[in-house]
């Protein structure tokens, strides 16, 4: 749970999803890139693997993941006024949070998280990234 608290703190302080993350970003272009099969199929593949874990079903975990999703949604919506993009980014942070909690590692999820760490919104083709997710996000 400590990793999730750290992730939440990064979102609350603007280290992740700062205003700069949304400058010069075309929401429609990003949404189109996220709906490409190359992105969507990887997202779903990882979601299905992560969601099988029983440790994600406790009320405490659900509440903390929901709060992370809410913070990311509100930050995105405030910056873009796009509920669709805010929903996608909220889903990403839910996925990242759950992966962190269960120590799930996948090179595609690493790349997804790395984009956010770099102040970018992931879409289209993500270059797989080796490493440990917690080191990428919580360094």
N, CA, C and O atoms as a MOPAC input file, in Angstrom:
PM7 MOZYME 1SCF
protein

 N      0.81900 1    -1.19500 1     0.00000 1
 C      0.00000 1     0.00000 1     0.00000 1
 C      0.86500 1     1.26300 1     0.00000 1
 O      0.42900 1     2.32200 1    -0.45100 1
 N      2.08300 1     1.14200 1     0.50500 1
 C      2.98100 1     2.28800 1     0.54600 1
 C      3.27500 1     2.80300 1    -0.86500 1
 O      3.35900 1     4.01200 1    -1.08300 1
 N      3.43000 1     1.89300 1    -1.81000 1
 C      3.69800 1     2.29600 1    -3.19500 1
 C      2.53200 1     3.10200 1    -3.74500 1
 O      2.73400 1     4.06700 1    -4.48200 1
 N      1.32000 1     2.71500 1    -3.39300 1
 C      0.13900 1     3.43900 1    -3.86800 1
 C      0.05600 1     4.81900 1    -3.22800 1
 O     -0.34500 1     5.78500 1    -3.87700 1
 N      0.43300 1     4.91200 1    -1.96500 1
 C      0.45700 1     6.22000 1    -1.30000 1
 C      1.48200 1     7.13300 1    -1.97500 1
 O      1.24700 1     8.33100 1    -2.13400 1
 N      2.61600 1     6.56100 1    -2.36900 1
 C      3.64100 1     7.34900 1    -3.06800 1
 C      3.12200 1     7.82600 1    -4.41600 1
 O      3.32700 1     8.98100 1    -4.79000 1
 N      2.45300 1     6.94400 1    -5.14200 1
 C      1.88200 1     7.31500 1    -6.43900 1
 C      0.85100 1     8.42500 1    -6.25700 1
 O      0.83900 1     9.39900 1    -7.01000 1
 N      0.00500 1     8.27800 1    -5.27600 1
 C     -1.01500 1     9.29800 1    -5.00300 1
 C     -0.35800 1    10.64500 1    -4.70500 1
 O     -0.81100 1    11.67900 1    -5.19800 1
 N      0.70100 1    10.63800 1    -3.90500 1
 C      1.41700 1    11.86200 1    -3.56100 1
 C      2.01600 1    12.52100 1    -4.81200 1
 O      1.98900 1    13.74500 1    -4.94400 1
 N      2.55200 1    11.71200 1    -5.72200 1
 C      3.11500 1    12.25400 1    -6.96400 1
 C      2.04000 1    12.93600 1    -7.81000 1
 O      2.30100 1    13.94400 1    -8.46700 1
 N      0.85200 1    12.38700 1    -7.78800 1
 C     -0.25600 1    13.00500 1    -8.51700 1
 C     -0.72900 1    14.28200 1    -7.82100 1
 O     -0.96100 1    15.30100 1    -8.47200 1
 N     -0.86800 1    14.22300 1    -6.51600 1
 C     -1.35900 1    15.39000 1    -5.76500 1
 C     -0.40600 1    16.56900 1    -5.84400 1
 O     -0.84500 1    17.71900 1    -5.84300 1
 N      0.88800 1    16.30400 1    -5.91200 1
 C      1.88200 1    17.38200 1    -5.96500 1
 C      2.17700 1    17.85500 1    -7.37900 1
 O      2.93200 1    18.81000 1    -7.56500 1
 N      1.59200 1    17.20100 1    -8.38300 1
 C      1.80700 1    17.61800 1    -9.76100 1
 C      3.09900 1    17.11700 1   -10.36800 1
 O      3.47200 1    17.53700 1   -11.46400 1
 N      3.79300 1    16.22200 1    -9.67000 1
 C      4.98800 1    15.62400 1   -10.26700 1
 C      4.55800 1    14.79700 1   -11.48000 1
 O      5.21400 1    14.81100 1   -12.52100 1
 N      3.45400 1    14.08500 1   -11.32600 1
 C      2.83000 1    13.38100 1   -12.45200 1
 C      1.58600 1    14.16700 1   -12.85400 1
 O      0.85500 1    14.66400 1   -11.99700 1
 N      1.35500 1    14.27400 1   -14.12300 1
 C      0.21300 1    14.99900 1   -14.69700 1
 C      0.23800 1    16.48500 1   -14.35000 1
 O     -0.77300 1    17.05400 1   -13.94000 1
 N      1.38400 1    17.09400 1   -14.51700 1
 C      1.48700 1    18.54100 1   -14.32300 1
 C      0.80000 1    19.23400 1   -15.50300 1
 O      0.46500 1    18.59600 1   -16.50000 1
 N      0.59900 1    20.51500 1   -15.37800 1
 C      0.00900 1    21.29500 1   -16.48000 1
 C      0.83300 1    21.12900 1   -17.76600 1
 O      0.28200 1    21.11600 1   -18.86600 1
 N      2.15400 1    21.00400 1   -17.61200 1
 C      3.02700 1    20.85100 1   -18.77800 1
 C      2.72900 1    19.57600 1   -19.56300 1
 O      2.99800 1    19.50700 1   -20.76200 1
 N      2.17900 1    18.57700 1   -18.89600 1
 C      1.85000 1    17.32600 1   -19.58100 1
 C      0.81500 1    17.53100 1   -20.68100 1
 O      0.71200 1    16.73000 1   -21.61000 1
 N      0.04900 1    18.61500 1   -20.56300 1
 C     -1.06600 1    18.81000 1   -21.48200 1
 C     -0.86100 1    19.94500 1   -22.47100 1
 O     -1.72500 1    20.18500 1   -23.31400 1
 N      0.26800 1    20.65300 1   -22.38800 1
 C      0.51300 1    21.72000 1   -23.34100 1
 C      0.87100 1    21.10200 1   -24.69400 1
 O      1.58700 1    20.10400 1   -24.76700 1
 N      0.37800 1    21.69100 1   -25.71400 1
 C      0.63000 1    21.24200 1   -27.09200 1
 C      0.16300 1    19.81600 1   -27.35800 1
 O      0.68700 1    19.15400 1   -28.25400 1
 N     -0.80200 1    19.33900 1   -26.60500 1
 C     -1.35900 1    18.01000 1   -26.85100 1
 C     -2.75900 1    18.14700 1   -27.42700 1
 O     -3.61400 1    18.82000 1   -26.85100 1
 N     -2.98300 1    17.51900 1   -28.53700 1
 C     -4.28300 1    17.50400 1   -29.18100 1
 C     -5.05200 1    16.29400 1   -28.66200 1
 O     -4.70400 1    15.15400 1   -28.97200 1
 N     -6.09300 1    16.54200 1   -27.87600 1
 C     -6.84500 1    15.45200 1   -27.24500 1
 C     -7.38400 1    14.47100 1   -28.28100 1
 O     -7.33600 1    13.26100 1   -28.06100 1
 N     -7.89300 1    14.96800 1   -29.39900 1
 C     -8.44800 1    14.06700 1   -30.41800 1
 C     -7.36400 1    13.18300 1   -31.03000 1
 O     -7.59900 1    12.00200 1   -31.28500 1
 N     -6.19200 1    13.74300 1   -31.26300 1
 C     -5.07700 1    12.97100 1   -31.80100 1
 C     -4.66800 1    11.86900 1   -30.82000 1
 O     -4.43100 1    10.72800 1   -31.21600 1
 N     -4.58800 1    12.22400 1   -29.54700 1
 C     -4.22200 1    11.24500 1   -28.52200 1
 C     -5.27900 1    10.16200 1   -28.41900 1
 O     -4.95000 1     8.97800 1   -28.34500 1
 N     -6.55200 1    10.55600 1   -28.41300 1
 C     -7.64500 1     9.57800 1   -28.32900 1
 C     -7.60700 1     8.62200 1   -29.51400 1
 O     -7.79100 1     7.41700 1   -29.34500 1
 N     -7.37000 1     9.15000 1   -30.70900 1
 C     -7.27500 1     8.28500 1   -31.89700 1
 C     -6.13700 1     7.29000 1   -31.74900 1
 O     -6.29200 1     6.12000 1   -32.09900 1
 N     -5.00000 1     7.73400 1   -31.23800 1
 C     -3.84300 1     6.85200 1   -31.04800 1
 C     -4.09500 1     5.77300 1   -30.01300 1
 O     -3.57400 1     4.66300 1   -30.12700 1
 N     -4.88600 1     6.09000 1   -29.01100 1
 C     -5.18900 1     5.11100 1   -27.96100 1
 C     -6.19000 1     4.07000 1   -28.44200 1
 O     -6.24200 1     2.96300 1   -27.90600 1
 N     -6.96700 1     4.41300 1   -29.42900 1
 C     -7.94500 1     3.47000 1   -29.95800 1
 C     -7.36500 1     2.55700 1   -31.03800 1
 O     -8.04300 1     1.64600 1   -31.51400 1
 N     -6.12200 1     2.79800 1   -31.42100 1
 C     -5.45800 1     1.91300 1   -32.37200 1
 C     -5.29700 1     0.54400 1   -31.72500 1
 O     -5.07500 1     0.44600 1   -30.51800 1
 N     -5.40500 1    -0.49500 1   -32.51200 1
 C     -5.31400 1    -1.85700 1   -31.98500 1
 C     -3.98500 1    -2.10700 1   -31.27900 1
 O     -3.94400 1    -2.81100 1   -30.27000 1
 N     -2.90800 1    -1.54400 1   -31.79600 1
 C     -1.58900 1    -1.76900 1   -31.21500 1
 C     -1.52700 1    -1.25900 1   -29.77600 1
 O     -0.81800 1    -1.84000 1   -28.95400 1
 N     -2.23800 1    -0.21000 1   -29.46100 1
 C     -2.27200 1     0.31800 1   -28.09900 1
 C     -3.33700 1    -0.41200 1   -27.27600 1
 O     -3.06700 1    -0.91800 1   -26.18700 1
 N     -4.52800 1    -0.45100 1   -27.81600 1
 C     -5.67600 1    -1.01800 1   -27.09800 1
 C     -5.46900 1    -2.48200 1   -26.72400 1
 O     -5.80200 1    -2.88500 1   -25.61000 1
 N     -4.93200 1    -3.27400 1   -27.62900 1
 C     -4.76100 1    -4.70200 1   -27.34600 1
 C     -3.73800 1    -4.93200 1   -26.22500 1
 O     -3.91500 1    -5.83100 1   -25.40300 1
 N     -2.68400 1    -4.13500 1   -26.18800 1
 C     -1.69500 1    -4.25000 1   -25.11300 1
 C     -2.29300 1    -3.80800 1   -23.78000 1
 O     -2.03600 1    -4.41900 1   -22.74300 1
 N     -3.08600 1    -2.75100 1   -23.81600 1
 C     -3.70600 1    -2.26700 1   -22.58400 1
 C     -4.62200 1    -3.35300 1   -22.01500 1
 O     -4.55600 1    -3.66700 1   -20.82600 1
 N     -5.46500 1    -3.91700 1   -22.86000 1
 C     -6.41500 1    -4.95200 1   -22.42900 1
 C     -5.68000 1    -6.20900 1   -21.95600 1
 O     -6.07000 1    -6.81200 1   -20.95600 1
 N     -4.62700 1    -6.60600 1   -22.66400 1
 C     -3.85400 1    -7.79000 1   -22.27100 1
 C     -3.33800 1    -7.63500 1   -20.84900 1
 O     -3.46200 1    -8.55000 1   -20.03400 1
 N     -2.76900 1    -6.49400 1   -20.55700 1
 C     -2.22400 1    -6.25600 1   -19.21800 1
 C     -3.32700 1    -6.11100 1   -18.17500 1
 O     -3.19500 1    -6.61500 1   -17.06000 1
 N     -4.38700 1    -5.44300 1   -18.52100 1
 C     -5.51500 1    -5.29400 1   -17.60000 1
 C     -6.04700 1    -6.66700 1   -17.18500 1
 O     -6.28700 1    -6.91400 1   -16.00300 1
 N     -6.22700 1    -7.55100 1   -18.15600 1
 C     -6.76300 1    -8.88400 1   -17.85400 1
 C     -5.82300 1    -9.69100 1   -16.95900 1
 O     -6.28100 1   -10.42900 1   -16.08600 1
 N     -4.53300 1    -9.55800 1   -17.16600 1
 C     -3.57300 1   -10.26900 1   -16.30700 1
 C     -3.56900 1    -9.70500 1   -14.89100 1
 O     -3.56300 1   -10.46400 1   -13.92200 1
 N     -3.57400 1    -8.40900 1   -14.76600 1
 C     -3.50800 1    -7.76100 1   -13.46200 1
 C     -4.77900 1    -8.02900 1   -12.65400 1
 O     -4.70000 1    -8.32000 1   -11.46000 1
 N     -5.91800 1    -7.93700 1   -13.27400 1
 C     -7.19300 1    -8.04600 1   -12.56900 1
 C     -7.45500 1    -9.44200 1   -11.99800 1
 O     -8.37500 1    -9.61300 1   -11.19700 1
 N     -6.67800 1   -10.42200 1   -12.38900 1
 C     -6.85100 1   -11.77200 1   -11.84900 1
 C     -6.35800 1   -11.88500 1   -10.41000 1
 O     -6.68500 1   -12.85000 1    -9.71900 1
 N     -5.58400 1   -10.91800 1    -9.95700 1
 C     -4.96300 1   -11.00100 1    -8.63900 1
 C     -5.97400 1   -10.72300 1    -7.53000 1
 O     -6.65000 1    -9.69400 1    -7.54100 1
 N     -6.07000 1   -11.62300 1    -6.59800 1
 C     -7.02800 1   -11.50900 1    -5.48600 1
 C     -6.69000 1   -10.36000 1    -4.54000 1
 O     -7.58700 1    -9.84100 1    -3.87600 1
 N     -5.43900 1    -9.95200 1    -4.45900 1
 C     -5.04000 1    -8.87500 1    -3.55200 1
 C     -5.66000 1    -7.53000 1    -3.91500 1
 O     -5.62600 1    -6.59400 1    -3.11600 1
 N     -6.22100 1    -7.43100 1    -5.10800 1
 C     -6.81100 1    -6.16500 1    -5.55600 1
 C     -8.26300 1    -6.01400 1    -5.12100 1
 O     -8.88200 1    -4.97900 1    -5.36800 1
 N     -8.80100 1    -7.02800 1    -4.48400 1
 C    -10.22600 1    -7.02800 1    -4.19700 1
 C    -10.59500 1    -6.57400 1    -2.78800 1
 O    -11.77300 1    -6.58600 1    -2.43100 1
 N     -9.61600 1    -6.17300 1    -1.98200 1
 C     -9.93600 1    -5.72700 1    -0.63100 1
 C    -10.49800 1    -4.30100 1    -0.67400 1
 O    -10.14500 1    -3.53000 1    -1.56600 1
 N    -11.36400 1    -3.94500 1     0.27100 1
 C    -11.93400 1    -2.59100 1     0.28500 1
 C    -10.87700 1    -1.48800 1     0.39600 1
 O    -11.01700 1    -0.42800 1    -0.21400 1
 N     -9.82600 1    -1.73800 1     1.17300 1
 C     -8.78400 1    -0.72700 1     1.34900 1
 C     -8.06000 1    -0.44500 1     0.03700 1
 O     -7.79700 1     0.70800 1    -0.30500 1
 N     -7.74400 1    -1.51100 1    -0.68800 1
 C     -7.06000 1    -1.35100 1    -1.97300 1
 C     -7.97700 1    -0.64700 1    -2.96000 1
 O     -7.55600 1     0.28600 1    -3.64300 1
 N     -9.20100 1    -1.08000 1    -3.03700 1
 C    -10.15500 1    -0.47700 1    -3.97000 1
 C    -10.31800 1     1.01700 1    -3.69100 1
 O    -10.35100 1     1.82300 1    -4.62000 1
 N    -10.41800 1     1.38200 1    -2.42400 1
 C    -10.58600 1     2.78900 1    -2.06400 1
 C     -9.37100 1     3.62000 1    -2.48100 1
 O     -9.52300 1     4.72300 1    -3.00800 1
 N     -8.17400 1     3.09700 1    -2.24800 1
 C     -6.96400 1     3.83500 1    -2.59400 1
 C     -6.79100 1     3.93900 1    -4.10800 1
 O     -6.43500 1     5.00200 1    -4.61700 1
 N     -7.03600 1     2.85700 1    -4.82600 1
 C     -6.94400 1     2.89900 1    -6.29300 1
 C     -7.98700 1     3.86800 1    -6.85000 1
 O     -7.69700 1     4.63400 1    -7.76900 1
 N     -9.19000 1     3.83500 1    -6.30100 1
 C    -10.23700 1     4.76000 1    -6.75700 1
 C     -9.82700 1     6.21300 1    -6.52100 1
 O    -10.11800 1     7.07600 1    -7.35000 1
 N     -9.16300 1     6.49200 1    -5.41100 1
 C     -8.73500 1     7.87000 1    -5.14500 1
 C     -7.65000 1     8.30200 1    -6.13900 1
 O     -7.63300 1     9.45400 1    -6.57400 1
 N     -6.75400 1     7.39100 1    -6.49500 1
 C     -5.72500 1     7.68700 1    -7.50100 1
 C     -6.37400 1     7.95800 1    -8.85000 1
 O     -5.99400 1     8.89000 1    -9.55900 1
 N     -7.34000 1     7.14600 1    -9.19100 1
 C     -8.05900 1     7.35000 1   -10.46000 1
 C     -8.78500 1     8.69400 1   -10.45900 1
 O     -8.78500 1     9.40800 1   -11.46200 1
 N     -9.39600 1     9.02700 1    -9.34500 1
 C    -10.14400 1    10.29300 1    -9.25600 1
 C     -9.22300 1    11.49900 1    -9.41200 1
 O     -9.54500 1    12.44500 1   -10.13100 1
 N     -8.08900 1    11.45900 1    -8.74200 1
 C     -7.13600 1    12.56600 1    -8.84100 1
 C     -6.66200 1    12.73000 1   -10.28200 1
 O     -6.61600 1    13.84700 1   -10.79600 1
 N     -6.31300 1    11.63100 1   -10.93000 1
 C     -5.82300 1    11.71600 1   -12.31300 1
 C     -6.93400 1    12.18800 1   -13.25600 1
 O     -6.67300 1    12.94200 1   -14.19300 1
 N     -8.15800 1    11.75000 1   -13.01200 1
 C     -9.28500 1    12.19200 1   -13.84700 1
 C     -9.47400 1    13.70200 1   -13.71300 1
 O     -9.55100 1    14.41500 1   -14.71300 1
 N     -9.54600 1    14.17800 1   -12.48600 1
 C     -9.80200 1    15.60400 1   -12.25700 1
 C     -8.68000 1    16.47700 1   -12.79800 1
 O     -8.94100 1    17.54000 1   -13.36100 1
 N     -7.43600 1    16.04400 1   -12.63500 1
 C     -6.30000 1    16.81300 1   -13.16100 1
 C     -6.37100 1    16.91300 1   -14.68100 1
 O     -6.15600 1    17.97900 1   -15.25800 1
 N     -6.67200 1    15.80400 1   -15.30700 1
 C     -6.75400 1    15.78000 1   -16.76700 1
 C     -7.91800 1    16.60100 1   -17.27100 1
 O     -7.77700 1    17.38000 1   -18.21400 1
 N     -9.06100 1    16.43000 1   -16.64900 1
 C    -10.24000 1    17.17500 1   -17.09900 1
 C    -10.03600 1    18.67800 1   -16.93600 1
 O    -10.40700 1    19.46200 1   -17.81000 1
 N     -9.44700 1    19.07100 1   -15.82200 1
 C     -9.18500 1    20.48900 1   -15.58200 1
 C     -8.29700 1    21.07200 1   -16.68300 1
 O     -8.51200 1    22.19600 1   -17.13600 1
 N     -7.30600 1    20.30000 1   -17.10300 1
 C     -6.35300 1    20.79100 1   -18.10200 1
 C     -6.87600 1    20.70700 1   -19.52800 1
 O     -6.48700 1    21.51200 1   -20.37400 1
 N     -7.76000 1    19.73800 1   -19.81200 1
 C     -8.15400 1    19.49900 1   -21.20800 1
 C     -9.63100 1    19.70800 1   -21.50100 1
 O    -10.00700 1    19.90000 1   -22.65700 1
 N    -10.46400 1    19.67600 1   -20.48800 1
 C    -11.92200 1    19.71500 1   -20.66100 1
 C    -12.43100 1    18.55100 1   -21.50900 1
 O    -13.50900 1    18.63600 1   -22.09700 1
 N    -11.66100 1    17.46900 1   -21.57200 1
 C    -12.04200 1    16.27200 1   -22.32200 1
 C    -12.34100 1    15.14100 1   -21.34400 1
 O    -11.43500 1    14.59400 1   -20.71500 1
 N    -13.61700 1    14.79900 1   -21.22500 1
 C    -13.97600 1    13.70200 1   -20.32500 1
 C    -13.48400 1    12.36500 1   -20.86200 1
 O    -13.16500 1    11.46600 1   -20.08400 1
 N    -13.41700 1    12.22400 1   -22.18200 1
 C    -12.90700 1    10.97700 1   -22.76200 1
 C    -11.43300 1    10.76800 1   -22.42100 1
 O    -11.03600 1     9.68900 1   -21.98200 1
 N    -10.64000 1    11.79300 1   -22.62500 1
 C     -9.21100 1    11.68600 1   -22.31700 1
 C     -9.00700 1    11.49500 1   -20.81200 1
 O     -8.16300 1    10.70200 1   -20.39300 1
 N     -9.77400 1    12.21500 1   -20.00700 1
 C     -9.66600 1    12.07500 1   -18.55100 1
 C     -9.99900 1    10.65000 1   -18.12100 1
 O     -9.36300 1    10.10700 1   -17.21800 1
 N    -10.99000 1    10.04800 1   -18.76300 1
 C    -11.34700 1     8.66400 1   -18.45300 1
 C    -10.23100 1     7.69400 1   -18.79700 1
 O     -9.92400 1     6.79200 1   -18.01700 1
 N     -9.62800 1     7.87500 1   -19.95700 1
 C     -8.52000 1     7.00500 1   -20.35300 1
 C     -7.33400 1     7.13500 1   -19.40400 1
 O     -6.74400 1     6.13400 1   -18.99700 1
 N     -6.99200 1     8.36200 1   -19.05800 1
 C     -5.84100 1     8.57500 1   -18.18500 1
 C     -6.14000 1     8.04100 1   -16.78700 1
 O     -5.25600 1     7.48900 1   -16.13300 1
 N     -7.35700 1     8.19800 1   -16.33400 1
 C     -7.76000 1     7.61200 1   -15.05400 1
 C     -7.61600 1     6.09700 1   -15.08600 1
 O     -7.14500 1     5.49100 1   -14.12400 1
 N     -8.02300 1     5.49100 1   -16.19300 1
 C     -7.85700 1     4.03900 1   -16.35000 1
 C     -6.37900 1     3.65200 1   -16.30700 1
 O     -6.01300 1     2.64900 1   -15.69300 1
 N     -5.53100 1     4.45100 1   -16.96200 1
 C     -4.08500 1     4.17100 1   -16.95300 1
 C     -3.53700 1     4.18500 1   -15.53400 1
 O     -2.77900 1     3.29600 1   -15.14500 1
 N     -3.91900 1     5.18700 1   -14.77100 1
 C     -3.38400 1     5.27200 1   -13.40900 1
 C     -3.96100 1     4.19200 1   -12.51000 1
 O     -3.30500 1     3.77500 1   -11.55600 1
 N     -5.16900 1     3.73200 1   -12.79100 1
 C     -5.69300 1     2.57200 1   -12.07900 1
 C     -4.86500 1     1.33700 1   -12.39000 1
 O     -4.53500 1     0.55700 1   -11.49700 1
 N     -4.53300 1     1.16600 1   -13.66300 1
 C     -3.71500 1     0.02600 1   -14.09400 1
 C     -2.31800 1     0.08900 1   -13.47700 1
 O     -1.80900 1    -0.91300 1   -12.97500 1
 N     -1.71100 1     1.25600 1   -13.51600 1
 C     -0.37000 1     1.42900 1   -12.95900 1
 C     -0.39300 1     1.17700 1   -11.45500 1
 O      0.49200 1     0.50400 1   -10.92500 1
 N     -1.38900 1     1.70700 1   -10.77000 1
 C     -1.49700 1     1.51800 1    -9.31700 1
 C     -1.63500 1     0.04000 1    -8.96900 1
 O     -0.95700 1    -0.45700 1    -8.06900 1
 N     -2.50500 1    -0.65300 1    -9.67600 1
 C     -2.70700 1    -2.07600 1    -9.39100 1
 C     -1.45500 1    -2.88600 1    -9.71200 1
 O     -1.11000 1    -3.82000 1    -8.98800 1
 N     -0.77900 1    -2.52700 1   -10.79600 1
 C      0.46900 1    -3.22100 1   -11.14500 1
 C      1.52300 1    -3.00200 1   -10.06500 1
 O      2.23800 1    -3.93300 1    -9.69200 1
 N      1.61800 1    -1.77400 1    -9.56500 1
 C      2.57200 1    -1.49000 1    -8.48900 1
 C      2.25500 1    -2.30300 1    -7.24700 1
 O      3.15400 1    -2.85500 1    -6.61300 1
 N      0.99800 1    -2.37500 1    -6.90400 1
 C      0.59500 1    -3.07000 1    -5.68200 1
 C      0.96900 1    -4.54600 1    -5.70000 1
 O      1.40700 1    -5.09200 1    -4.68700 1
 N      0.79500 1    -5.19400 1    -6.85600 1
 C      1.04200 1    -6.64100 1    -6.92700 1
 C      2.42600 1    -6.96600 1    -7.49500 1
 O      2.71900 1    -8.12300 1    -7.79400 1
 N      3.27700 1    -5.94400 1    -7.64500 1
 C      4.61500 1    -6.12400 1    -8.21300 1
 C      4.57800 1    -6.77300 1    -9.59000 1
 O      5.40600 1    -7.62200 1    -9.91900 1
 N      3.60600 1    -6.35800 1   -10.38200 1
 C      3.45800 1    -6.85300 1   -11.75200 1
 C      4.43900 1    -6.09100 1   -12.62900 1
 O      4.53800 1    -4.86600 1   -12.54600 1
 N      5.15700 1    -6.81500 1   -13.46100 1
 C      6.08900 1    -6.17500 1   -14.37300 1
 C      5.82500 1    -6.62500 1   -15.79300 1
 O      5.71700 1    -7.81700 1   -16.08100 1
 N      5.72600 1    -5.66000 1   -16.65900 1
 C      5.54500 1    -5.90100 1   -18.08500 1
 C      6.20200 1    -4.72700 1   -18.80300 1
 O      6.02100 1    -3.57500 1   -18.40900 1
 N      6.94600 1    -5.01200 1   -19.83400 1
 C      7.67200 1    -3.96000 1   -20.54700 1
 C      6.75200 1    -2.90600 1   -21.16000 1
 O      7.13100 1    -1.74200 1   -21.28600 1
 N      5.53900 1    -3.32000 1   -21.54200 1
 C      4.59500 1    -2.34900 1   -22.11000 1
 C      4.04100 1    -1.43800 1   -21.01800 1
 O      3.94400 1    -0.22800 1   -21.22300 1
 N      3.67800 1    -1.99100 1   -19.86600 1
 C      3.19100 1    -1.16700 1   -18.74600 1
 C      4.30700 1    -0.22700 1   -18.28400 1
 O      4.04400 1     0.92200 1   -17.93200 1
 N      5.53800 1    -0.71000 1   -18.28600 1
 C      6.67400 1     0.15500 1   -17.95400 1
 C      6.72600 1     1.35500 1   -18.89500 1
 O      6.94100 1     2.48400 1   -18.45400 1
 N      6.53000 1     1.11200 1   -20.18400 1
 C      6.55500 1     2.19100 1   -21.17300 1
 C      5.39000 1     3.15300 1   -20.95600 1
 O      5.55400 1     4.36800 1   -21.06300 1
 N      4.23000 1     2.61300 1   -20.65400 1
 C      3.05800 1     3.44100 1   -20.37400 1
 C      3.36600 1     4.39600 1   -19.21900 1
 O      3.15300 1     5.60400 1   -19.32800 1
 N      3.86200 1     3.84900 1   -18.12700 1
 C      4.17500 1     4.66400 1   -16.95000 1
 C      5.29000 1     5.66600 1   -17.24500 1
 O      5.23300 1     6.81200 1   -16.80000 1
 N      6.29700 1     5.23500 1   -17.99000 1
 C      7.43300 1     6.09900 1   -18.30200 1
 C      6.99200 1     7.35500 1   -19.05400 1
 O      7.52700 1     8.44000 1   -18.82700 1
 N      6.02500 1     7.20500 1   -19.94200 1
 C      5.51600 1     8.38300 1   -20.65000 1
 C      5.00000 1     9.41900 1   -19.65200 1
 O      5.28600 1    10.60900 1   -19.78700 1
 N      4.25000 1     8.97400 1   -18.66300 1
 C      3.73900 1     9.91100 1   -17.66300 1
 C      4.86500 1    10.53100 1   -16.85300 1
 O      4.83100 1    11.72500 1   -16.55900 1
 N      5.85500 1     9.74100 1   -16.49300 1
 C      6.99800 1    10.25600 1   -15.74200 1
 C      7.71500 1    11.34400 1   -16.54600 1
 O      8.22300 1    12.31700 1   -15.98900 1
 N      7.74300 1    11.15800 1   -17.85600 1
 C      8.39400 1    12.12300 1   -18.74600 1
 C      7.49100 1    13.30200 1   -19.11200 1
 O      7.88700 1    14.16400 1   -19.89700 1
 N      6.28700 1    13.34500 1   -18.55400 1
 C      5.37000 1    14.44900 1   -18.82900 1
 C      4.65100 1    14.33300 1   -20.15300 1
 O      4.21900 1    15.34000 1   -20.71500 1
 N      4.51700 1    13.11900 1   -20.66100 1
 C      3.85100 1    12.88100 1   -21.94400 1
 C      2.59800 1    12.03900 1   -21.71900 1
 O      2.49300 1    11.31100 1   -20.73200 1
 N      1.66300 1    12.14900 1   -22.63900 1
 C      0.45700 1    11.33800 1   -22.58700 1
 C      0.64100 1    10.17600 1   -23.56400 1
 O      0.78000 1    10.40100 1   -24.76700 1
 N      0.64300 1     8.94100 1   -23.06500 1
 C      0.89600 1     7.79100 1   -23.94200 1
 C     -0.24800 1     7.53700 1   -24.92000 1
 O     -1.42600 1     7.67800 1   -24.59200 1
 N      0.14800 1     7.15700 1   -26.13200 1
 C     -0.81700 1     6.79400 1   -27.17600 1
 C     -0.04900 1     6.10400 1   -28.29600 1
 O      1.18100 1     6.12400 1   -28.32800 1
 N     -0.77600 1     5.50600 1   -29.19100 1
 C     -0.21300 1     4.83000 1   -30.36500 1
 C      0.74300 1     3.70700 1   -29.96100 1
 O      0.44600 1     2.91100 1   -29.07000 1
 N      1.88100 1     3.66000 1   -30.62500 1
 C      2.85100 1     2.59700 1   -30.38400 1
 C      3.77400 1     3.00400 1   -29.23500 1
 O      4.37900 1     4.07600 1   -29.25900 1
 N      3.87300 1     2.12500 1   -28.22200 1
 C      4.80700 1     2.36300 1   -27.11800 1
 C      5.95500 1     1.38000 1   -27.24900 1
 O      5.75200 1     0.17800 1   -27.41500 1
 N      7.14900 1     1.90900 1   -27.17300 1
 C      8.33800 1     1.07100 1   -27.24600 1
 C      8.50900 1     0.37000 1   -25.89900 1
 O      8.65700 1     1.04600 1   -24.88100 1
 N      8.49300 1    -0.96200 1   -25.86200 1
 C      8.63600 1    -1.67800 1   -24.58200 1
 C      9.88200 1    -1.22700 1   -23.82400 1
 O     10.92500 1    -0.94300 1   -24.41300 1
 N      9.74000 1    -1.17200 1   -22.50000 1
 C     10.81100 1    -0.67500 1   -21.65500 1
 C     11.10400 1    -1.68700 1   -20.54900 1
 O     10.23900 1    -2.00700 1   -19.73200 1
 N     12.33100 1    -2.17900 1   -20.54100 1
 C     12.72600 1    -3.13500 1   -19.50200 1
 C     12.93800 1    -2.41600 1   -18.18700 1
 O     13.22800 1    -1.22000 1   -18.16000 1
 N     12.79400 1    -3.14600 1   -17.10500 1
 C     13.03800 1    -2.58700 1   -15.77700 1
 C     11.93500 1    -2.95800 1   -14.81500 1
 O     11.05700 1    -3.76300 1   -15.12200 1
 N     11.99900 1    -2.35800 1   -13.65200 1
 C     11.01300 1    -2.57000 1   -12.61000 1
 C     10.08300 1    -1.36100 1   -12.57600 1
 O     10.54100 1    -0.22000 1   -12.52400 1
 N      8.78500 1    -1.61600 1   -12.60500 1
 C      7.81300 1    -0.53600 1   -12.65000 1
 C      7.99700 1     0.44800 1   -11.50300 1
 O      7.96000 1     1.66000 1   -11.71500 1
 N      8.19400 1    -0.05900 1   -10.29400 1
 C      8.30800 1     0.85400 1    -9.15500 1
 C      9.52200 1     1.75700 1    -9.29300 1
 O      9.48700 1     2.89800 1    -8.83200 1
 N     10.60100 1     1.27800 1    -9.91700 1
 C     11.77800 1     2.11800 1   -10.12800 1
 C     11.52000 1     3.17900 1   -11.17300 1
 O     12.07800 1     4.27300 1   -11.09500 1
 N     10.69200 1     2.87900 1   -12.14000 1
 C     10.35300 1     3.83300 1   -13.19900 1
 C      9.45400 1     4.94800 1   -12.65500 1
 O      9.66500 1     6.12700 1   -12.94200 1
 N      8.45700 1     4.56000 1   -11.87300 1
 C      7.45400 1     5.51900 1   -11.41700 1
 C      7.85000 1     6.21200 1   -10.11400 1
 O      7.63400 1     7.41500 1    -9.96100 1
 N      8.41500 1     5.48000 1    -9.19700 1
 C      8.61900 1     5.99100 1    -7.84500 1
 C     10.06000 1     6.33900 1    -7.53600 1
 O     10.43600 1     6.42900 1    -6.36700 1
 N     10.87500 1     6.53700 1    -8.56600 1
 C     12.31400 1     6.81000 1    -8.34900 1
 C     12.56400 1     8.06800 1    -7.56100 1
 O     13.71700 1     8.41800 1    -7.30600 1

